[in-house]
């Protein structure tokens, strides 16, 4: 299926304000690069769903059946009432980085715009994955809350290592880690999503997606 990018979001990532005037030249360039990213990127994602168990004393969440423990007050509060947790890893592939670096040497404006397009694109891929997660747990009547990534709040960035091991994301979608726990390719996302039986406890709420955003009744060509 075709991913539809939101130009308003791309402008926001570029630092434009809502009433700021956009030149015709810049508008054309953004539209061109919105199309280019679709041809350069190789989007893939994978996810796994596990039961989870909260530890109030240690302010941590145990991902049951794995050795992954999510530590920190922020992630504890995010998941303490969850019945299950979805671990999501998504990437746009290495070619987008090469294209950004190419433009850095020849046209810095294009480099910045393409980078913003990548941010919007990977967010859309994660939204698509959320639709599939929602479909997978629909018979359990579970409700998703918002994505939470290693490095947010007080959840250590070092969590990435076990996260990628548990999801087998290196083999499934080609995400590796640097010595400083940064993902390679850089245009990649890992995220933790709580699954709740009680809608009132599924906080903070995720953005509600329309059916047309994800075509949940069809097989997703990006899933690996």
C-alpha positions, 0 to 999 in steps of 0.5 A: 500500500502507499504511505501518504506523508503529511506535508504539514508535519514535515514543515513542523519538523523543519521548524516552520510555524503554522502561519509562516509563508512558504516560498514556491521554490521551497514548496516544490522542493518539499513535494519532490523530496516527499516523492523521492523518499518513497523510492529510496526508503526500504521500510520494514517493521517487526513486533512481538507481544508478551505478557508483562508484570509490574514491580512497584517496589523497583519501579520496573516492568518485566517482559514475561518470558524474556530477560528484558526488564524495563526500568524507570519511573516513566516506563513503570507509570506508562505500563503499570496497569497493562496486561501485555506489551508490544515491542516494535522495531521499524526502519527505513533502511540504509539507503535513505542515510546515504542519500541524506549524506549525498545531499549534505555534500551538494545541497544542504537544503535538500538534506534537511528536507529529506531528513524531515521527510524521513521522520514523517515516513518512519512515524507513518510506518510505526502507525501502520504497525500499530494498526496491525498490533491492534488487529492482532489483539482485537479478540482479546479486547485490548486497547493500545496506549502511546509508543514509548522508546528507550531513551525517553524519560528515565528508561535507559538507552542501554535497553536497546541491546536487549530490546533488539535481541528479544525482538530479533530485529537485527535478523528480521529488519536489519537494525544494529547498534553502535557502541553508544547504543544508537541504531543503525540505520539511523532512521529506525525506531524501537517502541514499547506499547502497553495493551490494556483491558480497561480503556480508562487505564490506557494512558496516554492515549494513542492517536486514533487512526482511520481505517483508510490509514492502514488497510487492516483487512489486507496483508501488509507488504512492509511486515517481516 
